Amino acid sequence: MTWTWQLEKEDGTVLTSRGLPKESFGSQGDAESWIGENWRTLLEAGVDQVSLLDEGRVEYGPMSLHPGT
C-alpha cells in the first residue's frame, strides 16, 4: 500500500506546485504523523485542506488545515 496526501485549496482544487512536497508513505500511521508535523508549513504555502489517499483512493478527507475549522 502507498499512502499519500492530496493537497487542496478550500474549493477542492488539487495543488500540484513544484514547491509543495510530494511524499508517499508505507503506512497510514506514517502519513498521519507526517501531516501532524508539517501542516503549518503547508498552510503557509497556501494549502487549505488535505485528503488522505490509499493507492489513489480517498481514505478520508478533505480535512481543513485551518485551526478551529
Contact map, one row per residue, 1 for C-alpha under 8 A:
111000000000000000000000011000000000000000000000000001100000000000000
111100000000000000000001111000000000000000000000000001100000000000000
111110000000000000000001111100100000000000000000000111110000000000000
011111000000000000000111100000100000000000000000000111110000000000000
001111100000000000000111000000100000000000000000011110000000000000000
000111110000011000000000000000000000000000000000011110000000000000000
000011111000011100000000000000000000000000000011111000000000000000000
000001111111111000000000000000000000000000000011111000000000000000000
000000111111111000000000000000000000000000000111100000000000000000000
000000011111100000000000000000000000000000000011100000000000000000000
000000011111100000000000000000000000000000000000000000000000000000000
000000011111110000000000000000000000000000000000100000000000000000000
000000011111111000000000000000000000000000000000000000000000000000000
000001111001111100000000000000000000000000000000000000000000000000000
000001111000111110000000000000000000000000000010000000000000000000000
000000100000011111010000000000000000000000000000000000000000000000000
000000000000001111110000000000000000000000000000000000000000000000000
000000000000000111111000000000000000000000000000000000000000000000000
000000000000000011111000000000000000000000000000000000000000000000000
000000000000000111111100000000000000000001001000000000000000000000000
000000000000000001111110000000000000000000000000000000000000000000000
000110000000000000011111000000000000000000000000000000000000000000000
000110000000000000001111100000000000000000000000000000000000000000000
011110000000000000000111110000100000000000000000000000000000000000000
011100000000000000000011111101100000000000000000000000000000000000000
111000000000000000000001111101100000000000000000000000000000000000000
111000000000000000000000111111100000000000000000000000000000000000000
001000000000000000000000111111110000000000000000000000000000000000000
000000000000000000000000001111111000000000000000000000000000000000000
000000000000000000000000111111111100000000000000000000000000000000000
001110000000000000000001111111111110000000000000000000000000000000000
000000000000000000000000000111111111000000000000000000000000000000000
000000000000000000000000000011111111100000000000000000000000000000000
000000000000000000000000000001111111110000000000000000000000000000000
000000000000000000000000000000111111111000000000000000000000000000000
000000000000000000000000000000011111111000000000000000000000000000000
000000000000000000000000000000001111111100000000000000000000000000000
000000000000000000000000000000000111111111000000000000000000000000000
000000000000000000000000000000000011111111100000000000000000000010000
000000000000000000000000000000000000111111110000000000000000000010000
000000000000000000000000000000000000011111111000000000000000000000000
000000000000000000010000000000000000011111111110000000000000000000000
000000000000000000000000000000000000001111111111000000000000000011000
000000000000000000000000000000000000000111111110000000000000000000000
000000000000000000010000000000000000000011111110000000000000000000000
000000001000000000000000000000000000000001111111000000000000000000000
000000111100001000000000000000000000000001111111110000000000000010000
000000111100000000000000000000000000000000100111110000000000000111000
000000111101000000000000000000000000000000000011111000000000011111000
000011110000000000000000000000000000000000000011111100000000111110000
000011110000000000000000000000000000000000000000111110000111111000000
001111000000000000000000000000000000000000000000011111000111110000000
001111000000000000000000000000000000000000000000001111111111000000000
111100000000000000000000000000000000000000000000000111111110000000000
111100000000000000000000000000000000000000000000000011111000000000000
001100000000000000000000000000000000000000000000000011111100000000000
000000000000000000000000000000000000000000000000000011111110000000000
000000000000000000000000000000000000000000000000001111011111100000000
000000000000000000000000000000000000000000000000001111001111100000000
000000000000000000000000000000000000000000000000001110000111111000000
000000000000000000000000000000000000000000000000011100000111111000000
000000000000000000000000000000000000000000000000111100000001111100000
000000000000000000000000000000000000000000000000111000000001111110000
000000000000000000000000000000000000000000000001110000000000011111101
000000000000000000000000000000000000001100100011110000000000001111101
000000000000000000000000000000000000000000100001100000000000000111111
000000000000000000000000000000000000000000000000000000000000000111111
000000000000000000000000000000000000000000000000000000000000000001111
000000000000000000000000000000000000000000000000000000000000000111111
